[in-house]
Amino acid sequence: MGSDKVSYEGIIQDIIYYNEENGYVIAVLETLDDMVSIKGCIPFLREGDRLRVSGRLDYHAFYGEQLNVEFVEHIRPTDLDEVYKYLSSGIIKGIGDMTAQLIIEKFGDRSLDVLQFEPDKLLSITGIGPKKLEQIVASYREQYELRDFIMYFQGLNLSIKLAMRIYKRFGNEAIEIVEKNPYILADELVGVGFKQADEIAMKLGIDFESPFRITSGILYILNREASSGNTFCEQQSLVHKVKNELRVKEADVIDVLSKMAINGEVAIEAIDPEQMAIYLPSLYYAESQVASKIYQLKAQADVAKFDDAVSFLKQFEEERGILLAEKQKEAVALSLSSGVFVITGGPGTGKTTIINAIIQAYETLEKKVILAAPTGRAAKRMTETTQRESKTIHRLLEFQGEMNFQKNADNPIKTDVIIIDEISMVDIVLMYRLLDAIELGTHLILVGDADQLPSVGAGNVLKDLLGCEWIHSIRLDEIYRQSEASLIAINAHHINKGESPVLNKADKDFFFISKGRADDILSEIRNLVTERLPNYYQFNPMEDIQVLSPVKGSGVGVEVLNDMLQSVVNPMTKNKTEKVFGKRRFREGDKVMQIKNNYNLEWVSKFAEEGKGVFNGDIGFITEIDENNRTVCVIFDQEREVVYDYPSVDELVLAYAITVHKSQGSEFKAVIMPMAFGPPMLMSRNILYTAITRARELLVLVGDKRAMHEMIARNQETKRLSGLEKKLVKYKDLLGGS
């Protein structure tokens, strides 16, 4: 067709195709004279929208003549009938036929002006309360304000999804903020990589060698190190990485780093006479405060004493029908006399028994005990094993979103004893927040397994505490009642020592099914999930069985497993709504997992309790996909309901299969794990050990035994850079070496 530009004005009658990721649309525009097929990037387009478009015509074999949209302008309706049609069309969430009629009756041809400039006046309309008004305003803003905003960021080669995330992070000033500092986009909560932010900076005219760019590069590398678990970066390594990634002079990096230290933008601490540790200030502060508070809790501990400890322990044994080993008795005694006490051990070593004995001991002494764990699943398991309420640490601290904790030094937790389970999952920042809310004189008891994978966040809290000789700790390494013990527990200890596991004993709980090819492994896992385990053990495929894999990609990685398992565990039916987001396909009933910390996502519990925060690794189920409101509803831990808008759904993935790293702190009735060769860093002993210890009743490995033996043999643990142990050591002399 001709190459001249043409323009049309009309109303969208039909949307044939819409891509949520980039806003690409094929639609039918009704003009005064004709129906025109249009295509192009038009974010948030809805049927009923009035547009003015221009572009060039071409010919499509199926759709015929089409307009390639190069310019688009959304036109507000002015005629009262059009305003009513617009308001009642469902385009704006929270306004239906009746509400639209009431708005027009009250405000007439000023209705849209009121909606845009004086929305609080809508509170006078029957049925519109503060919460509904918030929904209406957000939806209307999406229709108008966000379109211009998104067009701006599309001009910088950012997707609609990223543009929406930027808007959520920075609000109406987002364009101004980004133009001032494009590197602010290289932020975990936004998700733009540093290289992409750097490209945007170049487009906006930032000087390649400017100190501003180097400062941003230094902060980016330090944040990346923190994402890898390190609380600091050695100076020489940091300078080298920044120089190479930004392609700038080493002398310039050193100069900028010095100025940043003077300005308090980084913290510096000597590791030894020739090496300095460079910290993000928040991590340095967290580490320093944790060390200080641990010392204070230790120094000011009140010793809880029994008149007759022997009688108490004997009574506990009789009530439980058990005999405590000497190490277990010692652990109970140390928990009473220590301000801070750490208990570590693998499965089957009696950690739960000791926790119950400690709780009973303190309660016998009329002391108040509070229980908590890092995740909802771990807290729920703690509740089941102790028959007492356990909360997540965030809920214990009354987390309100965006790092706002109601419980802190000014409003501490009122209790005598706090017991935290799964302490290996707690990173340095959460540990600081917890300790900040603990009053001096409170006994802190930390329980975990030091051989599991470390926390997702920065720090090495459990291992640093165990490495400090003045903190009382006990390591449980004996499996009690070995003859009755689960093979899961026995084999976890074998593997931890580098020994081969005992396989396929009749009437036991640890099995290996040999399969060579990836297709055969997948086929066997499908059979186990859908038939063998549900039929033989009565396991629910959705709730009781969890497939774990060391890797995301590959023929037996999480992505392939999830596609296969979704199709057989939750197949599509006419009663289920399904929605495709880029490469991800979600349907009602799917098992899903949150893959990043979102401190501002709101939830409502089944007890009508409200709160904020959904965290990396939380697992839930999709209960509803609402196309009209463009939302996905998920229930986490069978309790918290969270409503995601479509742009936020990219924080979810299918969770029929998850990586071993994401399984930390969780426990499942049955775990199935493929055994195939993969990247050496993921084929390690502690990954296999962590996977095995996630299974409560049954563990099935499927694949090549050589891969399993390779994992057992590779005892490489990535060393984390953490300064907590060094900071704790300096308090030794103050404690007199005790």
matplotlib code that plots the C-alpha trace (Angstrom):
import matplotlib.pyplot as plt

x = [0.0, 1.0, 3.5, 1.7, 0.6, -3.2, -5.2, -8.4, -10.5, -13.0, -14.0, -12.3, -15.0, -13.0, -9.6, -8.4, -5.0, -3.2, 0.2, 0.5, 4.3, 4.7, 1.3, 1.2, -2.4, -4.4, -7.9, -10.8, -11.5, -15.0, -14.8, -17.8, -17.4, -15.8, -14.2, -10.4, -8.0, -5.1, -1.9, 0.9, 1.9, -1.0, -0.8, -3.9, -6.3, -9.9, -13.0, -14.9, -11.8, -11.9, -8.6, -7.0, -4.4, -2.1, 0.4, 0.9, -1.3, -0.1, -1.8, -2.0, -2.9, -5.5, -6.6, -6.5, -5.7, -4.2, -2.9, 0.5, 0.0, 2.9, 1.0, -1.9, -3.9, -6.6, -9.6, -11.9, -15.6, -17.5, -21.1, -23.1, -24.2, -20.6, -19.5, -22.1, -21.0, -17.4, -18.1, -20.4, -18.3, -16.2, -13.1, -12.7, -12.6, -15.2, -17.7, -20.6, -24.0, -25.6, -22.6, -22.1, -25.7, -25.3, -22.1, -23.7, -26.8, -24.7, -21.9, -23.3, -20.8, -18.2, -18.1, -14.7, -13.2, -14.3, -12.9, -9.5, -9.1, -11.4, -11.9, -12.7, -16.1, -17.1, -17.3, -20.7, -22.0, -23.8, -21.7, -18.3, -16.2, -12.5, -11.3, -13.5, -12.4, -8.8, -9.5, -11.4, -8.7, -5.9, -7.9, -8.6, -5.0, -4.0, -6.3, -4.8, -1.8, 0.0, -0.4, 1.8, 4.2, 4.5, 5.0, 8.0, 9.6, 8.9, 10.9, 13.8, 13.3, 11.7, 8.7, 5.3, 5.9, 9.1, 7.5, 4.6, 7.1, 9.0, 5.7, 4.8, 8.2, 8.5, 4.9, 4.1, 7.7, 9.2, 10.2, 11.8, 13.6, 14.9, 16.1, 18.0, 19.5, 18.8, 20.9, 18.2, 16.5, 19.2, 17.3, 15.9, 12.4, 12.5, 14.3, 16.2, 19.8, 22.7, 23.7, 20.2, 20.2, 23.6, 22.3, 19.4, 21.9, 23.9, 20.7, 20.0, 23.5, 25.4, 29.1, 30.8, 33.6, 31.6, 32.0, 28.2, 28.4, 31.3, 29.4, 26.4, 28.6, 30.1, 26.7, 25.5, 28.4, 27.9, 24.2, 25.0, 27.5, 24.7, 22.4, 25.0, 25.0, 28.1, 27.8, 30.9, 33.3, 37.1, 38.4, 40.8, 38.1, 35.5, 37.8, 38.7, 35.0, 33.9, 36.8, 36.1, 32.3, 32.2, 35.4, 36.9, 40.3, 41.3, 42.5, 39.1, 37.4, 39.7, 39.2, 35.4, 35.4, 37.4, 34.9, 32.0, 33.6, 33.9, 30.3, 29.0, 27.8, 29.9, 31.4, 35.0, 36.5, 40.0, 40.1, 43.8, 46.7, 46.6, 42.9, 39.8, 36.2, 33.8, 30.1, 26.8, 26.1, 22.9, 24.7, 27.6, 25.1, 23.1, 26.2, 27.5, 24.2, 23.7, 27.1, 26.5, 23.0, 24.2, 26.9, 24.4, 21.9, 24.7, 26.1, 22.8, 21.2, 19.2, 19.8, 16.5, 16.9, 15.0, 15.0, 15.3, 16.2, 16.6, 13.0, 11.7, 13.7, 12.4, 8.8, 9.3, 10.6, 7.7, 5.1, 6.6, 7.6, 11.2, 14.7, 16.7, 20.4, 23.0, 23.5, 19.8, 19.8, 22.8, 21.0, 18.0, 20.3, 22.3, 19.0, 18.1, 21.4, 22.3, 21.2, 21.8, 21.9, 22.2, 21.1, 22.1, 21.6, 20.3, 17.0, 16.3, 18.7, 16.1, 15.8, 12.0, 12.2, 14.6, 12.4, 9.5, 11.6, 12.8, 9.3, 8.0, 10.9, 10.3, 6.6, 7.0, 9.0, 6.1, 8.0, 6.4, 7.7, 7.2, 7.9, 8.7, 10.3, 11.4, 8.6, 4.9, 5.5, 8.2, 6.1, 3.1, 5.3, 6.6, 3.0, 2.3, 5.3, 4.9, 1.1, 1.7, 1.3, 4.2, 4.4, 6.6, 9.4, 7.8, 4.4, 6.0, 7.7, 4.4, 5.8, 3.9, 5.7, 8.7, 10.9, 8.5, 8.5, 6.1, 8.1, 11.5, 13.8, 11.1, 8.3, 9.9, 8.4, 7.3, 8.3, 10.9, 12.0, 12.0, 12.7, 13.5, 13.5, 15.2, 17.7, 19.9, 17.4, 17.7, 19.9, 21.8, 19.1, 16.3, 18.5, 19.1, 15.4, 14.6, 17.3, 16.3, 12.9, 14.2, 14.5, 17.7, 17.1, 15.1, 16.5, 17.1, 17.2, 18.1, 17.5, 18.6, 20.7, 24.2, 24.6, 21.7, 22.1, 22.6, 20.0, 18.9, 19.7, 23.1, 25.0, 26.1, 24.3, 24.1, 27.7, 29.1, 27.3, 28.6, 32.1, 32.1, 33.5, 31.7, 28.2, 26.9, 25.9, 25.4, 25.6, 23.4, 24.9, 23.4, 20.2, 18.0, 16.3, 18.4, 16.5, 13.2, 14.7, 13.7, 16.1, 15.6, 17.3, 20.0, 20.8, 21.0, 23.7, 25.5, 25.5, 26.7, 29.7, 30.4, 29.1, 26.7, 23.1, 21.1, 18.6, 15.4, 14.8, 11.4, 8.9, 11.3, 11.0, 14.1, 14.0, 16.1, 14.6, 17.3, 16.5, 19.1, 17.5, 15.8, 12.5, 12.5, 13.1, 10.3, 7.9, 8.7, 8.2, 4.8, 3.8, 4.9, 3.1, -0.2, -0.5, 2.0, 2.3, -1.4, -2.5, -0.1, 0.4, -2.8, -0.7, -2.4, -0.4, -1.0, -0.5, 1.6, 4.1, 6.9, 9.3, 12.7, 15.5, 19.0, 18.5, 16.0, 16.9, 18.0, 16.0, 15.0, 15.0, 12.3, 10.9, 10.4, 9.0, 6.5, 5.1, 4.7, 3.3, 0.8, -0.6, -1.3, -2.0, -4.1, -5.2, -7.2, -11.0, -13.9, -14.5, -11.0, -9.8, -6.4, -4.1, -0.7, 1.9, 4.8, 6.3, 4.2, 0.8, -1.3, -4.7, -7.0, -6.0, -2.3, 0.4, 2.6, 5.5, 6.6, 10.1, 11.1, 10.5, 7.6, 7.2, 4.2, 1.8, -1.3, -2.9, -6.0, -6.1, -9.1, -9.3, -9.8, -6.3, -4.6, -1.0, 1.7, 4.6, 4.9, 8.3, 10.7, 9.8, 6.2, 4.0, 0.3, -2.6, -4.4, -8.0, -9.2, -8.1, -10.3, -10.1, -12.4, -10.3, -7.1, -6.2, -5.0, -5.9, -3.5, -4.0, -0.6, -0.2, -4.0, -4.5, -3.3, -5.2, -3.2, -4.6, -2.0, -2.7, -1.5, 1.9, 2.8, 2.1, 5.7, 6.7, 5.0, 6.1, 4.6, 5.6, 4.8, 8.6, 10.9, 14.7, 16.3, 17.4, 13.8, 12.7, 14.7, 12.6, 9.8, 8.9, 6.8, 5.2, 6.9, 9.8, 10.8, 14.1, 15.6, 19.2, 21.0, 24.3, 24.3, 26.5, 29.2, 28.3, 24.8, 25.9, 27.1, 26.7, 24.9, 22.3, 21.5, 21.5, 19.1, 16.7, 16.6, 15.9, 12.9, 11.0, 9.0, 7.6, 9.0, 12.0, 12.3, 15.4, 14.9, 17.8, 21.4, 23.2, 26.5, 25.0, 24.0, 27.5, 29.0, 26.9, 28.0, 31.6, 31.6, 31.8, 32.4, 30.6, 30.8, 32.4, 30.4, 32.1, 30.7, 32.2, 29.8, 32.1, 35.0, 32.8, 31.6, 35.2, 36.0, 33.6, 35.5, 37.7, 34.7, 33.1, 36.3, 36.5, 33.4]
y = [0.0, 3.7, 5.0, 8.3, 8.9, 8.7, 9.6, 8.2, 9.0, 6.5, 4.1, 0.7, -1.9, -5.2, -6.2, -9.2, -9.6, -7.9, -8.7, -7.8, -7.7, -5.0, -3.5, -4.7, -4.8, -5.7, -4.1, -2.8, 1.0, 2.2, 5.7, 7.7, 6.1, 2.7, -0.1, 0.1, -2.6, -1.1, -2.6, -1.3, -0.6, 0.9, 0.1, -0.4, -0.4, -1.3, -1.8, 1.5, 3.7, 6.7, 7.2, 9.5, 7.4, 8.0, 5.9, 4.1, 1.4, -2.0, -5.2, -8.4, -11.7, -12.5, -9.1, -7.3, -3.5, -2.4, 0.8, 0.6, 3.0, 5.5, 8.0, 7.6, 10.0, 8.9, 11.3, 11.9, 11.5, 14.8, 13.9, 12.8, 9.6, 8.8, 9.7, 7.3, 4.5, 5.1, 5.0, 2.0, 0.0, -1.7, 0.2, 1.8, -0.8, -0.1, 1.7, -0.2, 0.8, 2.0, 3.9, 5.5, 6.7, 8.2, 10.0, 11.6, 12.6, 14.4, 15.9, 16.0, 17.1, 17.7, 14.0, 13.2, 16.4, 15.4, 11.9, 13.3, 16.5, 16.2, 12.4, 12.8, 14.3, 10.8, 9.8, 11.5, 8.8, 5.9, 2.8, 4.5, 4.3, 5.1, 1.6, 1.7, 5.3, 4.2, 1.5, 3.9, 6.5, 4.0, 2.5, 5.9, 7.0, 3.8, 4.9, 8.4, 9.3, 6.0, 5.9, 9.0, 7.7, 4.3, 5.9, 7.8, 4.7, 2.7, 5.4, 4.3, 0.7, -0.5, -2.8, -1.9, -4.3, -2.5, 0.9, -0.1, -1.3, 2.0, 3.8, 1.7, 2.3, 6.1, 7.4, 10.5, 11.9, 8.8, 10.5, 13.4, 10.9, 8.8, 11.7, 12.9, 9.5, 6.7, 4.3, 4.3, 1.8, -0.8, -1.7, -5.0, -3.6, -2.3, -5.1, -3.2, -4.5, -2.1, -2.4, -1.4, 1.5, 2.5, 2.5, 4.7, 7.0, 7.3, 8.2, 10.9, 12.4, 11.1, 11.5, 8.0, 8.8, 11.0, 10.3, 10.0, 7.0, 5.4, 6.0, 4.2, 1.3, 0.9, 0.7, -1.7, -4.1, -3.9, -4.6, -7.5, -9.0, -8.7, -10.6, -13.3, -13.5, -11.3, -8.5, -6.8, -6.9, -6.8, -3.4, -4.8, -7.1, -4.3, -1.8, -4.6, -5.4, -1.8, -1.0, -3.9, -3.6, 0.2, 0.2, 3.1, 3.8, 2.1, 5.4, 7.0, 4.2, 4.5, 8.3, 8.0, 5.2, 7.4, 10.3, 7.9, 6.8, 10.4, 11.1, 8.0, 6.3, 3.2, 1.9, 0.7, -1.7, -3.2, -7.0, -7.1, -4.6, -5.0, -5.4, -3.4, -4.5, -2.2, -2.4, -0.9, 1.3, -0.6, -4.0, -2.6, -1.1, -4.3, -6.4, -4.1, -3.9, -7.7, -8.2, -5.5, -6.8, -10.4, -9.3, -7.3, -10.3, -12.5, -10.1, -9.3, -12.7, -13.8, -17.4, -19.4, -22.1, -25.1, -26.2, -29.7, -29.9, -33.7, -34.1, -31.9, -33.8, -37.1, -35.9, -34.7, -38.1, -39.9, -37.6, -38.1, -41.7, -41.1, -41.1, -37.9, -38.4, -36.5, -34.0, -33.2, -32.7, -30.4, -28.4, -27.8, -26.7, -24.3, -22.8, -21.8, -20.2, -18.5, -15.2, -16.5, -20.2, -21.9, -25.5, -27.1, -30.6, -32.5, -34.5, -37.1, -35.6, -34.5, -30.8, -30.9, -32.8, -30.2, -27.3, -28.9, -29.6, -26.0, -24.6, -26.8, -25.9, -22.1, -22.4, -24.5, -21.5, -19.3, -17.6, -16.4, -18.1, -16.8, -19.0, -17.8, -18.9, -17.2, -18.5, -19.3, -23.0, -23.2, -21.4, -23.7, -26.8, -25.3, -24.9, -28.5, -29.9, -27.8, -27.4, -23.7, -20.7, -19.8, -16.8, -15.7, -13.3, -10.6, -11.0, -11.2, -7.8, -6.4, -5.7, -2.9, -2.8, -1.0, -2.0, -0.6, -2.8, -1.8, -3.8, -2.2, -0.8, 1.8, -0.8, -4.1, -7.6, -8.3, -11.8, -13.8, -16.2, -16.2, -19.4, -19.0, -22.1, -22.5, -19.8, -20.8, -18.9, -15.7, -13.0, -10.3, -7.5, -9.6, -10.7, -7.0, -6.2, -9.1, -8.3, -4.6, -5.6, -7.9, -6.4, -7.0, -9.8, -11.9, -15.3, -15.9, -19.5, -20.2, -23.5, -24.7, -26.9, -25.5, -28.0, -26.6, -23.9, -20.4, -17.6, -16.1, -12.7, -11.4, -12.7, -16.0, -15.6, -19.1, -20.1, -16.9, -17.4, -21.0, -19.8, -17.5, -19.3, -17.2, -17.9, -21.1, -23.7, -27.4, -29.5, -32.6, -35.3, -38.6, -40.0, -41.2, -44.6, -45.6, -48.9, -47.0, -44.0, -42.9, -43.6, -40.0, -39.0, -41.7, -41.0, -37.3, -38.0, -40.4, -37.8, -35.1, -37.2, -38.0, -41.5, -43.4, -43.6, -46.8, -47.3, -49.1, -50.9, -52.4, -50.5, -47.6, -44.0, -43.4, -44.7, -44.4, -45.2, -45.5, -43.8, -42.6, -40.2, -36.9, -38.0, -41.2, -39.2, -36.8, -39.7, -41.5, -38.3, -37.7, -41.3, -40.9, -37.6, -38.6, -42.3, -44.2, -41.9, -40.9, -44.5, -46.2, -43.5, -41.4, -38.3, -35.3, -34.4, -30.7, -30.3, -33.2, -33.8, -31.4, -31.9, -30.3, -29.8, -28.2, -26.3, -24.0, -24.9, -28.2, -31.3, -32.0, -28.4, -26.6, -24.9, -28.2, -30.0, -27.2, -27.2, -31.0, -31.1, -28.3, -30.2, -33.3, -32.0, -29.0, -29.5, -26.8, -27.3, -25.1, -24.0, -22.6, -19.2, -19.2, -16.3, -16.1, -13.6, -13.6, -17.2, -18.0, -19.6, -19.4, -21.0, -21.1, -23.8, -23.5, -23.9, -20.8, -19.3, -15.6, -15.2, -11.8, -9.9, -7.5, -5.5, -3.6, -6.3, -6.3, -9.4, -10.3, -13.5, -15.7, -14.2, -10.8, -9.7, -7.4, -6.9, -6.3, -8.3, -11.4, -13.0, -14.8, -18.6, -18.2, -20.9, -20.5, -21.4, -19.3, -19.1, -16.6, -14.9, -11.9, -10.6, -7.7, -6.3, -7.6, -9.3, -12.7, -13.8, -16.2, -17.9, -18.4, -20.8, -21.6, -18.4, -15.1, -13.8, -11.6, -9.8, -9.2, -6.7, -8.1, -6.2, -7.7, -11.3, -11.4, -12.0, -15.4, -18.7, -22.1, -24.2, -27.8, -28.0, -25.5, -25.2, -26.6, -23.1, -22.0, -24.9, -23.7, -23.6, -25.7, -29.3, -31.5, -35.0, -36.3, -35.0, -36.2, -35.0, -35.7, -36.9, -35.8, -34.0, -30.3, -27.2, -28.2, -25.4, -26.8, -30.4, -30.2, -32.1, -29.4, -29.0, -32.7, -32.7, -29.7, -31.4, -34.6, -32.9, -31.2, -34.6, -35.6, -39.0, -40.0, -39.2, -40.5, -39.8, -40.5, -40.7, -41.5, -42.8, -41.4, -37.9, -38.6, -39.9, -36.8, -34.5, -36.4, -36.2, -32.5, -30.9, -27.4, -24.7, -21.2, -19.1, -16.0, -12.8, -11.8, -9.7, -10.8, -13.3, -10.9, -8.3, -10.8, -11.7, -8.2, -8.6, -11.7, -9.7, -7.7, -11.1, -12.3, -15.1, -16.8]
z = [0.0, -0.1, 2.4, 3.2, 6.7, 7.5, 10.6, 12.1, 15.1, 16.6, 19.3, 19.9, 19.1, 19.4, 20.7, 18.7, 20.3, 23.3, 24.7, 28.4, 28.3, 25.7, 25.0, 21.4, 20.2, 17.1, 17.3, 15.4, 15.4, 14.5, 12.8, 11.6, 8.1, 8.5, 10.6, 10.6, 11.7, 13.7, 15.2, 17.4, 21.0, 22.8, 26.5, 28.6, 25.6, 26.4, 24.3, 24.4, 24.4, 22.0, 20.1, 17.6, 15.7, 12.8, 10.9, 7.6, 6.0, 5.0, 4.0, 6.1, 4.4, 7.1, 8.5, 5.2, 5.3, 8.6, 10.1, 11.7, 14.6, 15.0, 17.1, 19.5, 21.6, 24.0, 23.8, 26.8, 26.0, 26.2, 25.3, 28.4, 26.7, 25.8, 29.4, 30.8, 28.3, 29.3, 33.0, 32.9, 30.5, 33.2, 32.0, 35.5, 38.3, 41.0, 38.7, 37.2, 35.7, 38.9, 40.2, 36.7, 36.7, 40.2, 39.3, 36.2, 38.1, 40.7, 38.6, 35.0, 32.3, 35.1, 36.0, 34.4, 35.8, 39.3, 38.7, 37.6, 39.8, 42.8, 43.3, 47.1, 46.0, 44.9, 48.5, 48.5, 46.1, 47.7, 47.6, 47.3, 50.4, 50.9, 49.8, 46.6, 45.9, 46.0, 43.5, 41.2, 41.3, 40.6, 37.7, 36.2, 36.6, 34.7, 31.8, 31.4, 33.5, 33.1, 29.3, 28.8, 31.5, 29.8, 26.3, 27.8, 29.1, 26.0, 24.2, 26.5, 25.3, 28.6, 28.5, 29.9, 32.7, 33.8, 33.3, 35.6, 38.2, 38.0, 38.5, 41.5, 43.0, 42.5, 41.7, 39.8, 40.0, 38.3, 35.1, 37.0, 39.4, 36.5, 34.5, 37.5, 38.4, 35.8, 37.9, 40.6, 38.2, 39.0, 42.2, 43.4, 43.6, 40.0, 38.3, 35.6, 35.3, 35.7, 32.0, 30.9, 33.4, 32.1, 28.5, 29.6, 31.3, 28.1, 26.2, 28.8, 28.4, 31.5, 31.0, 30.6, 33.0, 35.5, 39.2, 39.3, 37.0, 38.9, 42.3, 40.8, 39.6, 43.0, 44.7, 42.0, 42.6, 46.4, 46.0, 43.7, 46.2, 48.9, 46.6, 46.5, 50.3, 51.0, 53.5, 52.1, 49.2, 49.6, 48.3, 45.7, 44.3, 44.3, 42.4, 39.9, 39.2, 38.9, 36.6, 34.3, 34.2, 33.6, 31.5, 33.5, 35.0, 38.3, 39.7, 39.1, 40.9, 44.0, 44.0, 43.9, 46.6, 48.9, 48.5, 49.1, 52.4, 53.5, 52.6, 54.3, 51.1, 51.9, 55.2, 55.4, 57.9, 58.1, 57.6, 58.0, 57.6, 53.8, 53.0, 53.6, 53.6, 51.8, 53.0, 52.1, 55.2, 56.0, 56.1, 58.2, 60.7, 60.8, 61.5, 64.1, 65.9, 65.9, 67.5, 70.1, 71.0, 71.2, 73.7, 75.7, 75.9, 77.0, 79.6, 81.2, 81.2, 84.2, 85.1, 85.4, 88.0, 89.2, 92.8, 91.5, 87.8, 87.9, 89.0, 86.2, 83.6, 85.0, 84.9, 81.3, 80.3, 81.9, 80.3, 76.8, 77.2, 76.3, 77.8, 77.2, 76.3, 78.3, 75.5, 75.4, 79.2, 78.8, 76.1, 78.4, 81.3, 79.0, 77.6, 81.2, 82.0, 78.7, 77.4, 73.9, 73.1, 69.8, 69.1, 65.8, 64.3, 61.4, 61.1, 63.8, 66.3, 68.8, 68.2, 68.5, 71.8, 73.2, 72.1, 73.9, 77.0, 77.0, 76.6, 79.4, 81.7, 81.3, 81.6, 84.8, 86.1, 85.1, 82.3, 79.1, 75.9, 72.3, 69.3, 65.7, 62.4, 59.2, 56.9, 57.2, 56.6, 59.2, 61.7, 61.0, 61.5, 64.8, 65.9, 65.0, 66.9, 70.0, 70.2, 70.8, 68.6, 66.4, 64.1, 61.3, 62.5, 60.3, 62.0, 65.4, 64.7, 63.3, 59.9, 58.2, 54.8, 53.4, 56.3, 58.8, 62.0, 64.8, 67.3, 67.8, 70.5, 71.4, 71.4, 72.3, 72.5, 76.1, 77.0, 79.0, 76.3, 72.4, 70.5, 66.8, 64.6, 61.2, 62.1, 59.1, 56.9, 58.8, 57.1, 58.8, 58.3, 59.7, 62.6, 63.4, 63.2, 65.5, 68.1, 68.0, 69.4, 72.1, 75.6, 77.7, 80.1, 77.5, 76.8, 73.1, 71.9, 68.2, 66.6, 63.1, 60.9, 60.1, 57.2, 55.2, 52.6, 54.1, 54.0, 50.7, 52.0, 52.9, 55.9, 57.5, 60.8, 62.1, 61.2, 62.6, 65.9, 66.1, 65.3, 68.4, 71.4, 74.0, 72.7, 74.2, 71.6, 71.3, 68.1, 68.1, 65.9, 67.2, 65.7, 68.5, 68.4, 65.3, 64.7, 64.4, 62.6, 59.2, 56.4, 55.4, 58.7, 58.5, 54.9, 55.4, 58.0, 55.7, 52.9, 55.2, 56.0, 52.3, 52.6, 50.2, 51.3, 52.1, 49.2, 48.6, 51.8, 52.1, 54.2, 54.5, 53.2, 50.9, 47.4, 44.2, 40.8, 38.1, 34.8, 32.2, 29.7, 30.7, 29.0, 31.1, 34.3, 33.5, 32.6, 35.9, 37.9, 36.2, 37.1, 40.7, 41.2, 39.5, 40.2, 42.4, 45.4, 45.5, 45.1, 47.5, 50.2, 49.6, 49.1, 47.5, 44.4, 44.9, 48.6, 49.9, 47.0, 46.1, 43.2, 43.8, 41.3, 41.7, 38.4, 36.7, 33.1, 31.5, 30.5, 34.1, 35.5, 37.3, 34.1, 32.2, 35.2, 35.9, 32.4, 32.5, 36.0, 35.4, 32.5, 34.5, 38.0, 37.1, 33.5, 31.7, 31.9, 30.8, 34.4, 34.9, 33.7, 32.2, 31.4, 29.6, 30.8, 28.4, 28.7, 31.8, 31.7, 34.8, 35.5, 38.4, 40.8, 40.0, 42.7, 42.6, 44.4, 45.1, 43.8, 45.3, 48.5, 48.0, 51.3, 50.1, 48.8, 51.0, 52.4, 54.4, 56.5, 57.0, 60.5, 58.9, 60.0, 57.5, 56.8, 54.2, 52.8, 50.7, 50.6, 48.4, 48.6, 49.8, 48.2, 47.5, 45.2, 42.6, 43.5, 40.9, 37.7, 37.1, 33.5, 34.1, 37.0, 35.6, 38.9, 40.1, 43.7, 45.6, 49.0, 50.8, 53.7, 53.4, 55.2, 53.6, 50.5, 48.2, 45.1, 42.4, 39.5, 36.2, 36.1, 39.6, 38.4, 37.1, 40.8, 40.6, 39.1, 39.0, 42.0, 41.2, 41.0, 42.7, 43.1, 46.3, 47.2, 47.2, 49.4, 52.5, 55.7, 54.1, 54.8, 52.6, 53.2, 50.0, 48.0, 44.5, 43.0, 39.6, 39.6, 36.4, 35.7, 35.9, 36.6, 39.1, 41.5, 41.8, 42.0, 45.6, 48.8, 50.8, 48.0, 48.1, 51.9, 52.0, 49.5, 51.4, 54.7, 53.2, 53.1, 56.2, 55.2, 51.8, 49.6, 46.0, 43.8, 40.1, 37.6, 37.4, 40.5, 39.2, 39.5, 43.1, 44.0, 42.2, 44.5, 47.6, 46.6, 45.8, 49.3, 48.0, 49.9, 48.6, 51.3, 52.2, 53.1, 56.5, 59.3, 62.1, 63.7, 63.7, 65.3, 68.0, 68.8, 70.0, 72.9, 74.3, 76.7, 78.0, 78.9, 80.5, 78.0, 79.3]

ax = plt.figure().add_subplot(projection="3d")
ax.plot(x, y, z, "-o")
ax.set_aspect("equal")
plt.show()
